[in-house]
Amino acid sequence: MKKTTKVMKVKKMKKIVCLLVMIASVSALKAQVKKEFPTKEKILAMAEEKKVTEKKFRWGISWNQYWTTITGSELPKVSAINFPADPNTGVTDLKGTPINPSTGQNLDLSNSNAKQLFLKPSIGFNIRAEYYVRPFIGIGIGVGLQQRGTGIINPDNSGGSFSNPWVVNQKGVQGDRDSTYRERLRFNSVDIPVSLLLRTPKDIIKGVKLSASAGALFVISDYVNDVFLSVEDGFHKEKDLTDSYNLNDVGLQFSVGPEIDIGATVFQLHFIYAKGTDNVFKKGSNSIFGSGPENGKHETIGFRVAWLF
């Protein structure tokens, strides 16, 4: 009898222990479930917090596809390509009077028209950072490399395949060596834009906001080259004109466009317009322009594609 009672007590103890283990397990499971599965409100709050279009601080990179030129009240009548080698010495004189390459005589520029310039493609990229002090207003800064400059149109003196293929020059050569959209003035620059940013507080359509910027653009050029393209053989004529152009400029830059939420990144497409404030033509003894009246400023249009995190 005692043995039976003892066995019953052991079984009872086992049941109690099992019950306690089950209670402890269920409590731990509930705690785990509660920890791993937050409420609906918390999930929505977490998703809203991670939405990149709502972040106060964003940074990223941009690719700039611009078209650039120089506009002004007094554009130059000559450029470096029109200063050929002196027929007597064979030395190129960037400071002297331009020479007619066919006759060897000095050119009379008194009645000449200003050079015709055209927009040339100029690429670049930036590292950008944006900070929004309010959902709709912020400040932005960037730094990057950017090409600038202009295309230069020359008169067609000899004819050729690009304009009048039936015309042969004085030396009996049929070609187009001297004209038509081949000359480029190229600036290699570091751009530092500082902007006031605006954006719509709410999406204009789901996942898309509209943003804009306006501010100062600091331009620091490293060198300036004049290039005359030779499509026939690829041997382009190139002259360093760094001493003839002002390398630093402060411009005004404006942009506007959509920014699209694509998950962890904002895809931003902005249309750009920028205008310099300083005269690009340097005057003095080291410049091909001497003390002439030339006056012009950088002008840029194009678009910027940015990825912001």
Stockholm file with secondary structure:
# STOCKHOLM 1.0

chainA/1-309         MKKTTKVMKVKKMKKIVCLLVMIASVSALKAQVKKEFPTKEKILAMAEEKKVTEKKFRWGISWNQYWTTITGSELPKVSAINFPADPNTGVTDLKGTPINPSTGQNLDLSNSNAKQLFLKPSIGFNIRAEYYVRPFIGIGIGVGLQQRGTGIINPDNSGGSFSNPWVVNQKGVQGDRDSTYRERLRFNSVDIPVSLLLRTPKDIIKGVKLSASAGALFVISDYVNDVFLSVEDGFHKEKDLTDSYNLNDVGLQFSVGPEIDIGATVFQLHFIYAKGTDNVFKKGSNSIFGSGPENGKHETIGFRVAWLF
#=GR chainA/1-309 SS CHHHHHHHHHHHHHHHHHHHHHHHHHHHHHHHHHHHSCCHHHHHHHHHHHCGGGCSEEEEEEEEEEEEEEEEEECCSCCGGGCCBCTTTCCBCSSSCCBCTTTCCBCCCTTCCCCEEECEEEEEEEEEEEEEEETTEEEEEEEEEEEEEEEEECCCSSCCTTSCTTCCCTTSCCCCTTCSSCEEEEEEEEEEEEEEEEECSSCSBTTEEEEEEEEEEEEEEEEEEEEECCTTTSCCEEEECGGGBCCEEEEEEEEEEEEEECSSSEEEEEEEEEEECSCCBCCSTTSTTTTCCCEEEEEEEEEEEEEEC
#=GC SS_cons         CHHHHHHHHHHHHHHHHHHHHHHHHHHHHHHHHHHHSCCHHHHHHHHHHHCGGGCSEEEEEEEEEEEEEEEEEECCSCCGGGCCBCTTTCCBCSSSCCBCTTTCCBCCCTTCCCCEEECEEEEEEEEEEEEEEETTEEEEEEEEEEEEEEEEECCCSSCCTTSCTTCCCTTSCCCCTTCSSCEEEEEEEEEEEEEEEEECSSCSBTTEEEEEEEEEEEEEEEEEEEEECCTTTSCCEEEECGGGBCCEEEEEEEEEEEEEECSSSEEEEEEEEEEECSCCBCCSTTSTTTTCCCEEEEEEEEEEEEEEC
//
